[in-house]
């Protein structure tokens, strides 16, 4: 089965904490907290797959006590029996992928016992994105105490999947050396429409994205509050936006594009 398209974009700012945690040691905790708040995700696991047959568990965070064991088992051999594998590899080189809805009958008996019955997992959603020859496979779970994802929660995951998968890929591609400031600097230096701003407009917008108030931006840049507000207004006009949330949306869209995580 071919991967489904991703409906809609994340509302601006909804996954901002995860985006801004890229490259930080607390990224796993921020990611699961963001997913929990946005769509009631109980546990998240991320795997890196490639066509040569290698698989690695990159992230295991949430409420499944044996998550580490499951990650090791999947990376060791069970990734070859994953019914989503064909959809993952058919989607190579495309935009972020959303996998077909979870159904227990999709999985073999041994796989189903270990990964769902023994672990208490009752529902799963997943997304993935390719960067060069690596597939970053992001899985979202709920356990018996939570029940299955509601329709609204599932729709929310579909909406934020592009930004989440792009954030995960960028975090693990660059590792802890990639700071939020470096990530934003790269986007503003190379990616339209952000690169079309003047140097001062970029400085103001980068600090807005990093959570600075207008007063703090003025102090950091050594300019008046009036100047800060003027640069912000001009930048927003150039970008065709009118709010901070729309600025976040531009960054999330750029992160979600396959060409931007390279």
N, C-alpha and C positions, 0 to 999 in steps of 0.2 A: 504494500500500500504506500502511495506517495504521501509525503508530509503535507499536512494541511497548511494553508496560509495563515498568517497572523492577523486577526481582526483588530483594527484600531490601533492607536498609539496610547502610551501611558499618559495620564493627565500630568501636566508639567509639575515637577517637584515631588511626585509621589515616591519615586525611588531615588531621590537625590542623596539620602544618606549612604546608600550602597555605592553610588557613583563616586561620591567624594571620599569614600574609604578605600578606593583602588590604591594598591601599593602599600597599605598600612597593615600592621600585624593584626589589628582587630577586624580586618575585612570579613572573616567568616561570621563573627558574632553580629556585626552590623548587617550583613546580608540576611541572616536568618531572622533577625529582629524586624527588618524591613519586610521580608516575605510574610512573617507572622502577622504584622500589622495590616498589610495590604490584602492578603488572601487567605489567612488562617493556615498557612503552611506549618506543619509540625516539624519536619526534618528536611534538610537539603543535602544532596550529595552531588559532587561534580567529578566526572571522569574525563581523562584525555585519551582518545583513541586515534590510531592511525592505520593506514592500509596495510602496513607491514605486519599487523597482528598484535602490536603492543597495546597495553591498556594500563592506566595508572589512576588511582584514586587520589584526587587533589584536595577534596574538601568533604568533610563529614561533620555536620552541625545540626543540633536539634534535640528531639526527644526520644530517639531510638537508642536504648542502651547498648545494643550490639551493632550499632552502625559501623564501627571500625571493622568488625569481623566481616560484615556484609560487603564493605568496600574492598577488603582484601580478597574475598572470595570472588567477587565480580571481576576484579582486575586480573585475578589469577587464571580463571578459566570460564566463568559463566558469561562473560561478555560475548563469547562466541555463540551462546544459545539465546541471546536476547532477541525477541521477536521484532524489536524496533531497529535492529542493526541494518536491515536493508533500507529502511526509510532514512536512516542517518547517512548512509553512504550514497544513496541516490541524490541526496540534497547537497553533496559536496560542491563548494564553490558558489552556492546560492546565498540568499539572504538568510537570516535566522530562521530556524525550523521549529515548528510546533508539532510534536508527535501525536499520533492518533490516541484517542481516549483509552484509558486503562480498562482492561477486562481480564479477569483471572484466566479465562479459557485461552488467552493468547500465549500463556506460559506452560512449559512442560511441567510434569509432576514434581520432579526434583527441584527445579528452579522455584516453582510456586511454593513448595513447602519451606524452603530455606528463606526466601526473600519476602514472603507475605504471611504465611501461617505462623512460622516460628517467631517472626519479628513483630507480629501484630499489625503490619501495614494493611490498611483496607482500601486505600486509594492512592493514585499516583498521577501526576502530570509531568511532562518533560519538554524541554526545549534544547536546542543545540545550535552551534555556530562553528563554521570551519574557518581556521586561520592557517593559511599555507597548507601543510599536510596534516594538521592536527584538528580533530573534532573535539570541541569542548561540549560535553554532554551533561546538561544540568537537570537534575531530577528533584521533584517536589513531592513529599509524602504526607499522608495523614494516617494516624494509628487508630485502633479501635475506640479508644477513649474519646477521640474527636469526632469519629464518624466520617463519612465521605465528604468530599468537597461539594458545596452547594453549587447550583448553576451560576450564581453570581460570583462566587469565588473562582470557579473555573474560567469564567469570562474575564475576570480581573487578571488571572495568570496569563491568559492569552494576550491581553493588552500590554502587560509589562514585560513579556518574554523577550522582545528584541533588546530592550535596554538592559535587562538582567543578564542575558547571555553575552552581550557585548562587554558589559562590566566585568563579568567573570573571566572572559577571554583576555581582556586587557590586563587584569590583575595578575593572572598566572603567566601570561606571556612575558611581562616585564618584571615580575617578581617584586620583592619589597623595595627595590631600588627606585621604582617608579612612584614618585610622590604625586599627590593631587596637583600641586603647582606645575610639575613637569608635564602631566597629562594635559592640563588646560593650556599651558604654553605651546605645546605641540599643535593642539587644535587651532589656536588663534594664529599660529604662524603659517599653517599650511592649508586650512580648510575654509573654503567659502561657505557662508558669507562672513564668517568671523574674521578671516584674513583681510577682508576689504575695509575693516575699520582703521582709523588712524591709531598710531602707537598709544596715545593717551586714552583714547576710547577703549582700546583693548585692556589697558591697565585697570581702568575703572570696572569694566565688565568682568574681568577675571576675579577681581576682589568681591564683586557682587556674588559671583558663583561660589566663592569660598566662604560666604557667610558674613562678610564685612557689612556694617551699617554705612550709610552715607557719611556720617561723622567720622567713623574709623577710616574710611577710604581717604577722606580729606587729610587726616593726620598722617596717614602712611605715605601719601604722595606729596605732602607739603603744599597743598592748595586749599583754597577756600571752599566752604560748603557750596556756595553758589556755583563755583567752577565745576565741582563734582557733579552737581545736578545737571548742569549744562552739558557736560560730556556724556552723561547717561542718556539725556534726552536725544542728543545727536546720534548716539550709537543705536538707540532703539529705532530712530527714524531710518537710519541706514539699513537696519535689519528688518524693517517692516513689522515691528512688534510694538507693544505698548506696556509690557509688564515684565517683572522678574520671572514669573512662571513661564512666560513664552521664551525667555532667554534660556532657561533650563531645558525647555523642550527642544531647542535647536541643538544644544550639546548632547542630549540623549539621542536625538536622531542621528547625529554624526557618529556617536559611539556605536550605535546599532548597525551602521552601514558596514559591510564586510571590508570595504577598502580602507576604513579608518582604524581597524584593529591591527593592521599590519605594521 
